[in-house]
């Protein structure tokens, strides 16, 4: 089955944001994009069995046996040119009344992790997909790429974790610290320091549940309103780019 996705890639979104010199993205927008990508990770961990009628939100199974043994599939090529914006789907996806859904494409490399990469007590596929999501989210937040991981201190941990994602509060004062911490944990290259699928899903859902009033007296709170986010999506996602050119897979 093929689906027409006309709203461009996450790479083009970041590039257009840079061209228009938009200020920091609203947390309420970022939480929704992250939750959508975590749902994609759930889909790779627990792919649907058989055809399901209508739209279905990806959820972690409630049955203990099924929950304990994920399929642990790796997308294999989840960069920002392979993450596309679809449509607003508030009836099927409640969190997408403000922000369009995201879809991952180009699944030709999708499969089980290489046996040599498997480690006791860890789900390497989930970790790999999380790292790809963290890269993609880092790119749209910072508009930069990083070439190395390094120790990062986050709230609630006495020791630093080795992560590809770092969002210092002095550089990103408007960024929700809970969001920054979650992305830092998803961006670790050591799964023992990372976050579980259950925990990431729960924390992202809690983030999405935060309304504009949560940020009202915080830095950048004036940009967290529904009206601003809808207008921002129109500028960065829905309106055509006047200077279309070829995509680059090496940017993010």
C-alpha positions as CSV (number, residue, x, y, z in Angstrom):
1,X,0.0,0.0,0.0
2,X,1.3,3.4,-0.9
3,X,0.5,6.7,0.8
4,X,0.9,10.2,-0.7
5,X,2.8,12.5,1.8
6,X,2.9,16.0,0.4
7,X,4.1,18.0,3.4
8,X,7.8,17.3,3.1
9,X,10.4,15.8,5.3
10,X,11.8,16.6,8.7
11,X,15.0,17.7,7.0
12,X,13.1,20.2,4.9
13,X,11.2,21.4,8.0
14,X,14.6,22.1,9.7
15,X,16.0,23.8,6.6
16,X,12.9,26.0,6.2
17,X,13.1,27.0,9.9
18,X,16.7,28.1,9.4
19,X,15.8,30.0,6.2
20,X,13.0,31.9,7.9
21,X,15.1,32.4,11.0
22,X,12.3,31.1,13.3
23,X,13.0,31.3,17.0
24,X,13.0,28.2,19.2
25,X,10.3,25.7,18.5
26,X,7.5,25.5,21.1
27,X,7.8,22.6,23.6
28,X,4.2,21.6,22.9
29,X,5.1,21.1,19.2
30,X,8.2,19.2,20.1
31,X,6.5,16.9,22.5
32,X,3.9,15.9,19.9
33,X,6.6,15.2,17.3
34,X,8.6,13.1,19.8
35,X,5.5,11.1,20.9
36,X,4.7,10.4,17.2
37,X,8.2,9.1,16.7
38,X,8.1,7.0,19.9
39,X,4.9,5.5,18.6
40,X,6.8,4.5,15.4
41,X,9.4,2.8,17.7
42,X,6.6,1.0,19.4
43,X,5.4,-0.2,15.9
44,X,8.9,-1.6,15.2
45,X,9.0,-3.3,18.6
46,X,5.5,-4.6,18.5
47,X,4.4,-4.8,14.8
48,X,0.6,-5.4,14.3
49,X,-0.4,-9.0,13.7
50,X,-2.6,-9.1,10.7
51,X,-4.5,-6.3,9.0
52,X,-6.4,-4.0,11.4
53,X,-9.4,-2.0,10.0
54,X,-9.1,1.8,10.2
55,X,-6.3,3.8,11.9
56,X,-4.6,2.4,14.9
57,X,-2.5,4.1,17.5
58,X,0.7,2.2,18.3
59,X,0.5,1.0,21.9
60,X,2.6,-1.1,24.1
61,X,0.9,-4.5,24.6
62,X,-0.8,-5.0,28.0
63,X,-0.3,-8.8,28.0
64,X,2.8,-9.5,30.0
65,X,4.1,-12.3,27.7
66,X,3.7,-10.3,24.5
67,X,5.1,-7.2,26.3
68,X,8.2,-9.1,27.5
69,X,9.3,-10.2,24.0
70,X,9.2,-7.4,21.5
71,X,10.0,-8.1,17.8
72,X,12.9,-5.6,18.3
73,X,13.0,-4.6,14.6
74,X,15.4,-1.8,13.5
75,X,14.3,0.7,10.9
76,X,17.9,0.8,9.6
77,X,17.8,4.2,7.9
78,X,15.7,6.6,10.0
79,X,17.3,9.9,9.2
80,X,15.4,13.2,8.7
81,X,14.8,12.7,5.0
82,X,13.0,9.4,5.8
83,X,10.7,11.0,8.3
84,X,7.8,12.8,6.5
85,X,4.9,14.9,7.6
86,X,1.5,13.6,6.8
87,X,-1.8,15.2,7.7
88,X,-3.6,16.5,10.8
89,X,-5.6,13.5,12.1
90,X,-7.2,14.6,15.4
91,X,-10.0,12.0,15.2
92,X,-7.5,9.1,15.0
93,X,-4.5,10.7,16.8
94,X,-5.6,13.1,19.5
95,X,-2.2,14.7,19.9
96,X,-2.3,15.7,16.3
97,X,-4.9,18.4,16.4
98,X,-2.1,21.0,16.5
99,X,0.7,19.3,14.6
100,X,0.6,16.9,11.6
101,X,1.5,13.3,12.0
102,X,4.9,12.0,11.1
103,X,5.5,8.8,9.1
104,X,8.7,6.8,8.6
105,X,9.5,5.6,5.1
106,X,12.1,3.6,3.2
107,X,11.9,0.4,5.1
108,X,14.2,-1.7,2.8
109,X,16.8,-2.0,5.6
110,X,14.3,-2.8,8.3
111,X,15.0,-6.1,10.1
112,X,16.4,-7.8,13.1
113,X,19.6,-6.5,14.7
114,X,22.7,-8.4,13.7
115,X,23.3,-11.2,16.1
116,X,26.7,-9.8,17.0
117,X,25.1,-6.7,18.3
118,X,22.8,-8.4,20.7
119,X,23.6,-8.0,24.4
120,X,22.1,-9.7,27.4
121,X,19.1,-8.1,28.9
122,X,18.8,-5.4,26.2
123,X,16.7,-4.8,23.1
124,X,19.2,-3.5,20.6
125,X,16.6,-2.7,18.0
126,X,14.7,-0.3,20.3
127,X,17.9,1.3,21.4
128,X,19.0,1.9,17.7
129,X,15.6,3.4,16.8
130,X,15.7,5.6,19.9
131,X,19.1,6.9,18.9
132,X,17.8,7.7,15.4
133,X,14.8,9.5,16.9
134,X,17.1,11.5,19.2
135,X,19.3,12.5,16.2
136,X,16.3,13.7,14.3
137,X,14.9,15.7,17.2
138,X,18.3,17.1,18.1
139,X,18.6,18.4,14.5
140,X,15.3,20.3,14.5
141,X,16.0,21.8,17.9
142,X,19.6,22.8,17.5
143,X,19.8,23.1,13.6
144,X,23.3,21.5,14.1
145,X,24.8,18.1,14.1
146,X,27.3,16.6,16.5
147,X,30.0,14.2,15.5
148,X,30.8,12.6,18.9
149,X,29.0,11.5,22.0
150,X,30.2,12.9,25.4
151,X,29.3,12.7,29.1
152,X,26.2,14.8,29.9
153,X,24.8,15.4,33.3
154,X,21.0,15.4,33.5
155,X,18.5,16.0,36.3
156,X,18.0,13.0,38.7
157,X,21.3,11.3,37.9
158,X,24.4,11.5,40.0
159,X,26.7,10.3,37.2
160,X,26.8,11.6,33.6
161,X,25.6,9.5,30.7
162,X,27.4,9.2,27.4
163,X,25.0,10.8,24.9
164,X,25.0,12.3,21.4
165,X,22.4,14.8,22.6
166,X,23.1,17.8,24.9
167,X,20.9,20.8,25.5
168,X,22.6,23.1,28.0
169,X,20.0,25.3,29.8
170,X,22.0,28.5,29.1
171,X,21.9,27.7,25.3
172,X,18.3,26.5,25.2
173,X,16.5,28.3,28.1
174,X,13.0,27.8,26.6
175,X,13.4,24.0,26.2
176,X,11.5,22.0,28.7
177,X,14.1,20.3,30.9
178,X,12.0,17.1,31.0
179,X,12.1,17.0,27.2
180,X,15.8,17.7,27.1
181,X,16.5,15.0,29.6
182,X,14.4,12.4,27.8
183,X,16.2,13.1,24.5
184,X,19.6,12.9,26.2
185,X,18.7,9.5,27.5
186,X,17.4,8.3,24.2
187,X,20.6,9.6,22.6
188,X,22.9,7.5,24.6
189,X,25.2,5.0,22.9
190,X,25.1,2.8,26.0
191,X,21.7,1.2,26.5
192,X,22.4,0.6,30.2
193,X,22.3,4.3,30.6
194,X,19.3,4.8,28.4
195,X,15.5,4.8,28.9
196,X,13.1,1.9,28.4
197,X,10.3,2.0,25.7
198,X,7.7,2.0,28.4
199,X,9.3,4.9,30.3
200,X,9.9,7.0,27.2
201,X,6.3,6.5,26.0
202,X,4.9,7.5,29.4
203,X,7.1,10.6,29.7
204,X,6.2,11.7,26.2
205,X,2.5,11.3,26.9
206,X,2.9,13.4,30.0
207,X,4.7,16.1,28.0
208,X,1.9,16.2,25.4
209,X,-0.7,16.6,28.1
210,X,0.9,19.9,29.2
211,X,-1.2,22.8,28.0
212,X,-0.1,26.3,27.2
213,X,-0.8,27.4,30.8
214,X,2.0,25.1,32.0
215,X,4.5,27.3,30.1
216,X,2.8,30.6,30.7
217,X,5.4,32.0,33.1
218,X,8.4,30.3,31.6
219,X,10.9,31.5,28.9
220,X,9.2,31.4,25.5
221,X,5.8,30.8,27.1
222,X,4.1,33.2,24.7
223,X,4.9,30.8,21.8
224,X,3.2,27.8,23.4
225,X,-0.4,28.8,22.5
226,X,-2.5,26.7,20.1
227,X,-2.8,29.7,17.7
228,X,1.0,30.2,17.5
229,X,1.7,26.5,16.9
230,X,-1.0,26.2,14.2
231,X,0.4,29.3,12.4
232,X,4.0,27.9,12.8
233,X,3.0,24.6,11.2
234,X,1.4,26.5,8.3
235,X,4.6,28.4,7.7
236,X,7.1,25.6,8.2
237,X,5.1,22.6,6.9
238,X,2.0,23.3,4.9
239,X,3.1,26.3,2.8
240,X,5.2,25.4,-0.3
241,X,8.9,26.2,-0.2
242,X,9.8,28.8,-2.9
243,X,13.4,27.5,-3.2
244,X,13.1,23.8,-3.5
245,X,16.3,21.9,-4.1
246,X,17.7,18.4,-3.7
247,X,17.8,16.8,-0.3
248,X,20.9,16.0,1.6
249,X,21.0,12.9,3.7
250,X,24.3,14.0,5.4
251,X,22.9,17.0,7.2
252,X,21.0,15.4,10.0
